[in-house]
Amino acid sequence: MDQSRRDRILIVDDDETLATLLATRLRSSGFEVEIQLNGLSALQAASLRHPDLVILDLQLPDRSGFDVCKDLRRLFHPWEVPILMLTAVDQPLAQLKGFACGADAYLPKPCNSTELLKTVAMLLGQLELA
């Protein structure tokens, strides 16, 4: 990891309270975090600021997280910007569809901080799998 700057994480979730809690946890672990509350603003932010990781909710007010994931994949290759789907929709078919749309990892809400931080570190290449 380049120590001269912090990794940038874009959180896309319409639940502002949860997004703020996630952002606080990630910032306290040394990440730079931006929150967007809908798909369109998230895509605009991603294209302008090129995050190192996107944490994406499945249920957004303006479009589905699946569609946002597909659009992010049109902007960035998986090795450029990994996508973590973090959602209350904990169904195997939703998880499979998320991977088919380009997600790199999938965690159900709520997830504990340790699991979230471990997954983020793995996706950013800061943690090797055993």
N, C-alpha and C positions, 0 to 999 in steps of 0.2 A: 504494500500500500504506500502511496506517495504521502510522506509525512508532512509535506508543505501545505496541504489543505485537508479539510475534513470531507468525508464522503457526503454527498448530497442525496437526501431521501425525499421523495415526493409521496405524501400520503393523500389518497383520494378516497374520501368517505363523507357521506352527507350527515353523519352523526358527529356534529362539531365537538361535543363533549368527549366522545371516545377518541376522535382524531387528536384533540388537544392532549389527552392523557398519553396516547402513544407518542406524540411529539415530545412531550416532557421527558418520558422515559428514554427515548432515543437521543435527545439532546444531552441528557445527563451521562450518556455513554459516549459522547464525543461526536455525534453526527450533526450535520447541518440539515434542518428539516423545514419543508414547506408543506402547507395544507391547502388542498383544493376541495371544494364541497360538491362539485359536479364534474361530469365527464368532459364537457366542452372546455371549461377553464383548465382542467388538468392537461388536456392535449395541448392547449396553447402554452401553458407553463412548461411542459416537457419539451416542446419544440424550441422554446426560447432559452431555457436554462439547462437542458440536457442533464437530468438527474443520473446518479449512479445506481439508483434502485427506485422502483415504484412499488408502494404498498397500496393495493387496489381493492376496494369493496366491490361486491358483486351487484348490490342494489343501490343505484344512484337515481336521483330525481329526473334527470334528462335523458338517460340511456342506460342500457345494461352494462355492467362491468365487463361482460364478454365482448361487447362491441368496442368498448374503450381499449381492452386488451389487444384486440385485433388491430385497432388503429395505432396503438403504441408499437406494435410489431411492424407496421408499415413504416414507422419513423426510425426504429432502432432494431438492430439485430439482437438476438438473445445474449451474445457475448458483450454487447455494448451496455445494455440496460436490462438487468433481470427484473422480473415482475413477480411479486408475492401477492397472491390473492388471500385476503384476510376477510372472512365473511361469516355471517350467522347462518348462511345456507350450507348446512353440513350434510350434504347428500352425495353419495358416490357418483351419480350421474353429473351433478354440477361440478364436481372436482374433475372428472374426466373431460367435460366440456371446457373447463378452464385451461387444462393442459393443452387441449386441441386448439384453443384460441391463442396460445403462446405463453401462458403462465409458466414460471419455473418452479414455483412452490405454492402450497396451499395450506393455510392454517384456519381452523374454525375459530369463530368468536364465541365466547371469550377464550383467549389463550393466555398462558402465564408469561410474565416478562422474560423469564429465562429461556423459554422455548422461542419466543419472538426474537430475542437478541441472538440466540444461537443460529436461527434460520437466516437472519439478516447478515450475520458475520459469514456464514457459509456462502450465501449468494454473492457477497462482495469479495469472496476469495480470501477472507481473513481467517478462515477456520477450515482445516482439512478434515474430511470425513475419515473416521477410523476404519 
